[in-house]
Amino acid sequence: MVTEKGPKVGPGPTEVGMREQVEAALEKIRPALQADGGDVELVEVTADGIVKVKLTGACGGCPMSQMTLKMGIERVLKAEVPGVKDVVSV
């Protein structure tokens, strides 16, 4: 991608800051997941606001994992981190 300032190399400061904010928000969610034997691992935060996570432990095989992802994790991340548009499980 080329901008007025030249070619883009690596993640910009906004993307790095967003990843740190997502990590901090996940730390708030994590105890609730761990209480049920599960956890969440951050895989990637894309420049267009897509957060990719991996549900692990009991959460990985739970039939309610999509509900946890959308109504729990995604809701908190969107509320706490400006720019998060979607959260997907990988």
N, C-alpha and C positions, 0 to 999 in steps of 0.2 A: 504494500500500500504506500502510495506516495502522497505526502501532504505538502503544503506550501513551505514547510520547514525542511523538507527533504525526505528520504526514504525512512520508513519506520523499521526500527531494529529492536526486537524483543518487546516485552510488555512495558507499557508506559507507566508513569507514576500513579495514574488513576487506577489502573488495573491492579497494581501491587497493593495500593491502599484498600481497594475493594476486597481483595483476597484476605487481608489482615482483618478487616471488619467482619467478613463472613466467618473466619476462624473464631473470632471473639464471640460472635452470636452463637456459633455451634457449641462453644464451651458452656453457654447458658442452658442449652437444650440437652447436652450430653448426660447430665446426672439422671434425668427422667428416663432416658433410653437405657442407661446402665442399670437402673433399678429393676428393669424388666429383663435383664440379661442381654441387651443389645448395645449397639453403638453406631456412630456415623463417622465416616471418613471422607474428608474433602478430597476430591480428585482433581477438579479444575474449576476455575472461574474464567469464563470467556469475556472478551472485550464487549460483547453485545449483551451482557448481563445474565447469561445462563450459568447456573451453578450446578456442577455435576458432583454427586455424592455417591458413596457406596454404603449401604446399610449392612452391618455385620452382626455376628452373634445371632441371638434369637430374632432380631429384626430382619435379618437376611432371608429367613424362610417363613416369616409370619404372614398369614393371609391378610392381615390388616396393615401391612407395610406401606401400601399405596396411600392409605388414609393417613398414616403417620407422616409420610413424606409430604403430602399436599396440605393437609389441615394442621399439621404441627410444624414441621421443619420449614416448609415454604412460607407459611404465614408469618413465622417469627423472622425469617431472613428478610422478607419484603418489608416488614415493619421496622427492622433495625438497620438495614443496609440500603441506602438510596442506590438505585440503578439495578437491583436484582429484579429480573423480569420473569424468570422461571427456574424451578429446581427440578432436576431429573436424576433418576437413579441409573447408575451404569454397572 
